[in-house]
Amino acid sequence: MSLYTTQDEKKKAAAKAALKHLPKGGILGVGTGSTVNFLIEMLPELQLEAAVSSSEATAERLRKLGIEVVDMNSVASLDAYVDGADEIDANLHMIKGGGAALTREKIVASIAKKFVCIVDDSKWVNQLGVGFALPVEVIPMARSAVARKIVSLGGDPVYREGVVTDNGNVILDVHNLNILNALELEKTINDIPGVVCNGIFAINKADIAVVATDNGIEERTAG
Ligand code: 5RP
C-alpha cells in the first residue's frame, strides 16, 4: 500500500518537501526534467531574487512564472542547486543526463553551496549504471572516436538519434558499464578527447536527497 497512486505524485511530493532546503529570496540554480518541473511551479513562494538555469527549457518555464533568469557569468556562487537524477546511490553519487542537459547541469551545480536532489524512489539504486545507460555529451566530429574509446573501457555506446544538446553536441548513451568507482570513472571518461561532459555526478555529488517513497518523504545524506 502506497501513500501515492502515481509516480508523478511522488515526484511532486519530493519537490514540495525540498522547498525548505532552498533559499528564500536568494539566487537558485535550477535543473531540468519532469521532477524539477513540479518544483518550478512552486518556486514563486520562495520569492527568489533570480535563478540560474541549466537548460533553455527550464529557463522558459521560469520566465513564464515571472522569475528572472540570469546569466551564470554574472553570479559568483549560488546558495543551492536543485535537480532530479536518473539514478542515485547511497554515496549520493548520481547519473544524470536523461534529458540531455548534463553539461549545463554540472556547470551550474559546480558553483552551488549545496546540491539538493529530488527523486522518487525508483531512482534509488545499489549500483549506478546497471539499470540506466550513462549519457555522455560529445562534440559531433569526435562521436566515433569517443565511442571506440568507451568500448575499450567495457561500455556499449549507443548514439542518441535526433538529439542535439543546448550546446550543439550529441549524446552517446553507454550501456553495460560496471560503475564500481564513480569518482574514478567520471574523471576517466572526461579525459577522452571530444568528451564535453559525462553524466556521472560524483565529483559534485548531492548533499541531500529528498526521496519520495511509498511511506512518505525520506531525507537521505551520504552514509
Ligand atoms: C536531465 C536530467 C534529469 O535530472 C534526469 O533525467 C531526471 O529527470 P526526471 O525528473 O524527468 O526523471 O539529468 O538531463
Residues whose N, C-alpha, C, O or C-beta is under 5 A from the ligand:
A	BS01	5RP	T32 G33 S34 T35 V36 G84 A85 D86 K96 G97 G98 G99 A100 A101 L102
